């Protein structure tokens, strides 16, 4: 590709053969005059004809590009594959099920031009089931906001626009696509804002989400919290935890002394409290050692010359 | 594809060399377990390649203790047979031998053959043919025979049942060790420890097309195999390692968090019961259950903490590694 398009639209698709053609038509219609664009369809190991349909569309229109993954890797990795192939000055992500509306893309890009690094869409009138989708989403967004400290009201909305430089320093893995704003804020100090976007009910294909993801989201949240707060000094976290553990150990010792000097301790009593104290002290030592391992890992990372903070700005712009 | 072939994971990506002349193959023979006469092995297994008109080379990878075994190859090498012997300086294990040998192979198709006959000689050419002609990335032999020992069958079924549970489903004989594959598989998959055994599983996981193909077992391989307890323990540990690699390499907190939560919740429940009893006026200072509850909470915290450190390591490494494979070349202009 010789000319850099204004926007690269990255759309992970899996088993969306019925949606691919309408999606491409909708993007063409929405961005006809407004922006130069490329649409990157990332086939995430579809079992239906999604890949063939996308391939045919790509053959007809060079702006439509297909990236086919060798197997189903999940949405985060699919997005990353799309980012790796994107040429646009701005990268926009959206779902392949047509629930997002491509007509909102110019709005997001316009907002980005106001000086933001990431513009997140939030669904104004969400067209999903109330109890199985909206309520869990509302709770999850509250928890995510509380834990990550990034005030995004709709983390589940895929329609987002990113400045390309922001993504170049970030690698998505596991299921981190939900937390890109939190990661961007944590690792790059990105300036983030939100705009309201349209949302349509799914008309074709099946939803790939279920309630089983609650544990996975919670585990990812812990991970994000760790990365956000302690990625530069993991020893701090582990030292705090170790201090708490040592405190509990001290209480165990105190309880042992009270038992020895106040009562006539039985054999069992004289074993239980010292045993508990030892357990907490051993945990404290373990956590401290683990924190030191973390410090070593961070140091190795820096020694290899890898950047911790990928996004830096200079003003005035040279 | 013949009736004897089971597709374990099928994707596109045929890179058939085209044309009529068969593609050249490099056969790696890691000389480790129960080695046979290597000259005999070469003569027996190269015959089919000669008959098919296929260019080939044999690379024997040998640890220091096996140098005398390689002496039988000297006359063959002197007479110009396509044999190379790679001697490593120390005992490194089969994975490292395979890795070292793969690095010196130049042909686009690589086959692996144990140093003693596990399958009939024609099997290797069949597997290579599948890789060359049928768009398969890796073809692995499944040994079949009428006279297989019941104990061997039970061991094999148990192993593959466990492997299936661990996430490597669909395989019937990953331990056959007789395989043919595109060289790119060995370039993409790091081999270490005992993971050479699970190469088909790991390759399928990475999105390569892998098939198992039934071949006739060699009579010498049919005798009952009984190993020491240490070997069985190592296999179990291998399976645990594969389980972790297949499912949690990029999300360690999911594994350690699950284990840790289980311990912590069990410990927390015990402590909660004791707390309620203490509030009811019953003493708990002499209750070993208090010790158990605390121990479980401590174990839980340790497991979760390990997962957090794992996440930091994965996060830092993710910034300079690609975690996916593309099914085909990117469109023109892609990076």
Interface residues (C-beta under 8 A of the other chain):
Chain A: X1 X2 X43 X45 X51 X58 X65 X66 X67 X68 X69 X70 X71 X73 X77 X78 X80 X81 X84 X85 X87 X169 X170 X171 X172 X173 X174 X175 X215 X216 X219 X220 X222 X223 X226 X227 X230 X231 X234 X237 X238 X241 X245 X255 X259 X266 X268 X269 X271 X272 X273 X275 X276 X279 X280 X282 X283 X286 X287 X290 X293 X294 X297 X298 X301 X306 X307
Chain B: X9 X11 X13 X205 X206 X207 X208 X250 X251 X253 X254 X257 X258 X285 X286 X287 X288 X290 X291 X294 X295 X298 X301 X302 X304 X305 X306 X307 X308 X309 X311 X312 X313 X314 X315 X316 X318 X319 X320 X321 X322 X323 X324 X325 X326 X327 X328 X330 X331 X332 X333 X334 X335
